Each structure stands twice: as structure tokens, then as C-alpha cells.
Amino acid sequence: MSDRIFLRGLQVHAHHGVFEEEKTLGQRFVFDIDYWLDTRAYGLTDDFTDAVSYNDVYLAVVEIATTQRFNLLEALAERIAETLLDRFATIETVRVEVHKPMAPIAGVFSDVGVEIIRRRGEA
């Protein structure tokens, strides 16, 4: 059995991108994270001990986004997915969506981004 926990609209100011201005000035990035795991045991007992806290997941995403730099959103998403699967042994699958609403595109748009899904044990 697998249940889903999610975080929506996690926002950070970070310095990812190909262009020098993005690396220097930074911009807003928005993350949506889903992770699948079996919550039944602690859901029935109301015991937090074995739970994967969404606060811990939030802190991991913020840490990666603000302390590391990537040219590509795909690389940022991969690092987040890899870190969540490494740090939290009970997470079976993770979905990372990275939004870059202020991407340097000469046009009118509301958002750009990438979504990846990674499963434990898959290369």
C-alpha cells in the first residue's frame, strides 16, 4: 500500500539558470513535492516517531535550492528527488515539480517548469 503526502507552493529565492544575471541576481522558484509511502502504521497509532515529516522534506528542498547552484531545472529536480529518497528510507516514490515563473523568456507566459518522478531502486 502506498499513500501520498504533498507540499504545494514552496517558494525560495535562489540562483539557478544559464545566464549570468540569473546566477547573480537570483529569482523566485516554486516547488510542488509529492512523496508516496505507507502511512498506515502511524496513521492508526497517531505516533509521529516513524513518520516522514513534511517539515523535514520542506527543509531538505530549501537547503538544496539555496545552497547549491544548477544551470538546469532538470538537474535541480534530480538532486531534490535523489536527496529525498536517500534521506528518508520509507519514501517509495517522489515527484518533484520545479516552477520558474520569471524565466528569462522574451514573451508573455505565466510559468515554465519541469516535473520528474523517481522511484526507489530505479536507475
Contacts in CASP RR format, 6 or more apart in sequence:
PFRMAT RR
TARGET T0000
AUTHOR 0000-0000-0000
METHOD contacts of the structure
MODEL  1
MSDRIFLRGLQVHAHHGVFEEEKTLGQRFVFDIDYWLDTRAYGLTDDFTD
AVSYNDVYLAVVEIATTQRFNLLEALAERIAETLLDRFATIETVRVEVHK
PMAPIAGVFSDVGVEIIRRRGEA
1 38 0 8 1.000
1 40 0 8 1.000
2 36 0 8 1.000
2 37 0 8 1.000
2 38 0 8 1.000
2 92 0 8 1.000
2 93 0 8 1.000
3 36 0 8 1.000
3 37 0 8 1.000
3 38 0 8 1.000
3 39 0 8 1.000
3 40 0 8 1.000
4 34 0 8 1.000
4 35 0 8 1.000
4 36 0 8 1.000
5 34 0 8 1.000
5 35 0 8 1.000
5 36 0 8 1.000
5 37 0 8 1.000
5 39 0 8 1.000
5 52 0 8 1.000
5 54 0 8 1.000
5 57 0 8 1.000
6 32 0 8 1.000
6 33 0 8 1.000
6 34 0 8 1.000
6 35 0 8 1.000
7 31 0 8 1.000
7 32 0 8 1.000
7 33 0 8 1.000
7 54 0 8 1.000
7 57 0 8 1.000
7 58 0 8 1.000
7 61 0 8 1.000
8 32 0 8 1.000
9 30 0 8 1.000
9 31 0 8 1.000
9 32 0 8 1.000
10 30 0 8 1.000
10 31 0 8 1.000
10 32 0 8 1.000
10 33 0 8 1.000
10 58 0 8 1.000
10 61 0 8 1.000
10 62 0 8 1.000
11 28 0 8 1.000
11 29 0 8 1.000
11 30 0 8 1.000
11 31 0 8 1.000
12 28 0 8 1.000
12 29 0 8 1.000
12 31 0 8 1.000
12 61 0 8 1.000
12 62 0 8 1.000
12 65 0 8 1.000
12 66 0 8 1.000
13 26 0 8 1.000
13 27 0 8 1.000
13 28 0 8 1.000
13 29 0 8 1.000
13 66 0 8 1.000
14 26 0 8 1.000
14 27 0 8 1.000
14 29 0 8 1.000
14 65 0 8 1.000
14 66 0 8 1.000
14 69 0 8 1.000
15 22 0 8 1.000
15 23 0 8 1.000
15 24 0 8 1.000
15 25 0 8 1.000
15 26 0 8 1.000
15 69 0 8 1.000
16 22 0 8 1.000
16 23 0 8 1.000
16 26 0 8 1.000
16 29 0 8 1.000
16 65 0 8 1.000
16 69 0 8 1.000
16 70 0 8 1.000
16 71 0 8 1.000
16 72 0 8 1.000
16 73 0 8 1.000
16 76 0 8 1.000
16 100 0 8 1.000
17 23 0 8 1.000
17 70 0 8 1.000
17 71 0 8 1.000
17 72 0 8 1.000
18 71 0 8 1.000
18 72 0 8 1.000
19 104 0 8 1.000
21 104 0 8 1.000
22 104 0 8 1.000
23 69 0 8 1.000
27 100 0 8 1.000
27 102 0 8 1.000
28 101 0 8 1.000
28 102 0 8 1.000
29 65 0 8 1.000
29 76 0 8 1.000
29 98 0 8 1.000
29 99 0 8 1.000
29 100 0 8 1.000
30 98 0 8 1.000
30 99 0 8 1.000
30 101 0 8 1.000
31 61 0 8 1.000
31 65 0 8 1.000
31 80 0 8 1.000
31 96 0 8 1.000
31 97 0 8 1.000
31 98 0 8 1.000
31 99 0 8 1.000
32 95 0 8 1.000
32 96 0 8 1.000
32 97 0 8 1.000
32 99 0 8 1.000
33 57 0 8 1.000
33 61 0 8 1.000
33 80 0 8 1.000
33 84 0 8 1.000
33 94 0 8 1.000
33 95 0 8 1.000
33 96 0 8 1.000
33 97 0 8 1.000
34 94 0 8 1.000
34 95 0 8 1.000
35 52 0 8 1.000
35 57 0 8 1.000
35 84 0 8 1.000
35 88 0 8 1.000
35 91 0 8 1.000
35 93 0 8 1.000
35 94 0 8 1.000
35 95 0 8 1.000
36 91 0 8 1.000
36 92 0 8 1.000
36 93 0 8 1.000
36 94 0 8 1.000
37 52 0 8 1.000
37 88 0 8 1.000
37 90 0 8 1.000
37 91 0 8 1.000
37 92 0 8 1.000
38 90 0 8 1.000
38 92 0 8 1.000
39 51 0 8 1.000
41 50 0 8 1.000
42 48 0 8 1.000
42 49 0 8 1.000
42 50 0 8 1.000
42 51 0 8 1.000
50 90 0 8 1.000
52 88 0 8 1.000
52 90 0 8 1.000
52 91 0 8 1.000
56 87 0 8 1.000
56 88 0 8 1.000
57 84 0 8 1.000
57 88 0 8 1.000
60 80 0 8 1.000
60 83 0 8 1.000
60 84 0 8 1.000
60 87 0 8 1.000
61 80 0 8 1.000
64 76 0 8 1.000
64 79 0 8 1.000
64 80 0 8 1.000
64 83 0 8 1.000
65 76 0 8 1.000
65 80 0 8 1.000
68 76 0 8 1.000
68 79 0 8 1.000
70 76 0 8 1.000
70 79 0 8 1.000
73 98 0 8 1.000
73 100 0 8 1.000
73 113 0 8 1.000
73 114 0 8 1.000
74 114 0 8 1.000
74 116 0 8 1.000
76 98 0 8 1.000
77 96 0 8 1.000
77 97 0 8 1.000
77 98 0 8 1.000
77 114 0 8 1.000
77 115 0 8 1.000
77 116 0 8 1.000
78 116 0 8 1.000
78 118 0 8 1.000
80 94 0 8 1.000
80 96 0 8 1.000
80 98 0 8 1.000
81 94 0 8 1.000
81 96 0 8 1.000
81 116 0 8 1.000
81 118 0 8 1.000
82 118 0 8 1.000
84 91 0 8 1.000
84 94 0 8 1.000
84 96 0 8 1.000
85 91 0 8 1.000
85 94 0 8 1.000
85 118 0 8 1.000
85 120 0 8 1.000
91 120 0 8 1.000
92 119 0 8 1.000
92 120 0 8 1.000
93 117 0 8 1.000
93 118 0 8 1.000
93 119 0 8 1.000
93 120 0 8 1.000
94 117 0 8 1.000
94 118 0 8 1.000
95 115 0 8 1.000
95 116 0 8 1.000
95 117 0 8 1.000
96 115 0 8 1.000
96 116 0 8 1.000
96 118 0 8 1.000
97 113 0 8 1.000
97 114 0 8 1.000
97 115 0 8 1.000
98 113 0 8 1.000
98 114 0 8 1.000
98 115 0 8 1.000
99 111 0 8 1.000
99 112 0 8 1.000
99 113 0 8 1.000
100 111 0 8 1.000
100 112 0 8 1.000
100 113 0 8 1.000
101 110 0 8 1.000
101 111 0 8 1.000
101 112 0 8 1.000
103 109 0 8 1.000
103 112 0 8 1.000
103 113 0 8 1.000
105 112 0 8 1.000
END
